[in-house]
Amino acid sequence: MLSDELYLAIEKMKYDKKNYPLGEVTTPWIHLQDAVDCGSVSPMEAYNAIELGYVSEHLKVRKSRYQHLVK
């Protein structure tokens, strides 16, 4: 289950400092949000990705409704 805190942390990764969307760069983050919500990625793994600043390859292959969009 995606907590409000984790949701907001991932949302921050989708926008630049002026609050403009980052475009195609947001797709892995959208996938990550849904994967956490589905349960195929743990919240701790998502927090680790946020700390790294990118979604690792091993998280990109996890099940979500947006998996087919992630490169």
Order of alpha helices (4+ residues) and beta strands (2+ residues): alpha-alpha-alpha-alpha
